[in-house]
Amino acid sequence: MTAAQISDLPASIDLVTAARALGIGRTKAYELARTGRFPCAVWKVGRSYRVRTSDLQTFLGLTTTTPTPPQPQPQSGSRRKEG
């Protein structure tokens, strides 16, 4: 799957779709999910496994983080105490 195809996926996807994006076969994906070793967090819903697309994108390095704007720094006091 291309990065564009992955970015177009819904919020959560089935295990086979996630595996395809990672280049993992179906059988290996289920084995990794059952043993807790799938590269992304996997939720079992009923009899199926689901993967959050944002977790998959993060694992693949496809997410862009918005830089945090710099916080204003307190200015060092140039005032002299009068007294």
C-alpha positions in Angstrom: 0.0 0.0 0.0 1.2 3.5 -0.7 1.3 6.3 1.9 -1.7 8.0 0.1 -3.7 4.8 0.3 -3.0 4.4 4.0 -3.9 8.0 4.7 -7.3 7.4 3.0 -8.2 4.5 5.3 -11.0 4.8 7.9 -10.3 5.4 11.6 -10.0 1.7 12.3 -9.2 -1.2 10.0 -9.2 -5.0 10.1 -6.0 -6.9 10.8 -5.6 -8.1 7.2 -5.6 -4.6 5.9 -3.1 -3.5 8.5 -0.9 -6.5 7.7 -1.1 -5.6 4.0 0.1 -2.1 4.7 3.0 -3.6 6.7 3.9 -6.2 4.1 2.9 -9.0 6.5 1.0 -12.1 5.3 -2.4 -12.9 6.7 -1.4 -16.0 8.6 1.6 -14.3 10.2 -0.5 -11.3 11.1 -3.0 -13.4 13.0 -0.2 -15.3 14.8 1.4 -12.0 15.8 -1.9 -10.6 17.0 -2.7 -13.7 19.1 0.7 -13.6 20.8 0.6 -9.9 21.4 3.5 -9.2 19.0 1.8 -7.3 16.2 3.7 -4.0 15.6 0.6 -1.9 16.4 -2.0 -2.1 19.2 -4.7 -4.6 18.2 -8.1 -4.8 19.7 -10.2 -8.0 19.6 -13.8 -7.1 18.9 -15.9 -10.2 19.0 -14.2 -12.6 16.7 -12.2 -10.1 14.7 -9.2 -7.9 15.3 -9.1 -4.2 14.7 -6.2 -1.8 14.3 -6.4 2.0 14.8 -5.2 3.6 11.5 -3.4 6.4 13.4 -1.3 3.7 15.3 -0.4 2.2 11.9 0.5 5.5 10.5 2.7 6.4 13.5 4.5 3.0 13.3 5.2 3.6 9.6 6.4 7.1 10.3 3.6 8.6 8.1 2.2 11.0 10.7 3.2 14.6 10.8 3.5 16.3 14.0 2.5 19.9 14.3 5.4 21.8 15.9 4.5 23.4 19.2 4.9 27.2 19.0 7.6 28.6 21.2 6.4 29.7 24.6 7.2 33.2 25.6 10.1 33.3 28.0 10.1 35.6 31.0 12.5 38.4 30.5 15.3 38.8 32.9 14.6 41.7 35.2 16.6 44.8 34.3 14.7 46.8 36.9 16.5 47.8 40.0 14.8 47.6 43.3 14.5 51.0 44.8 14.2 51.4 48.4 
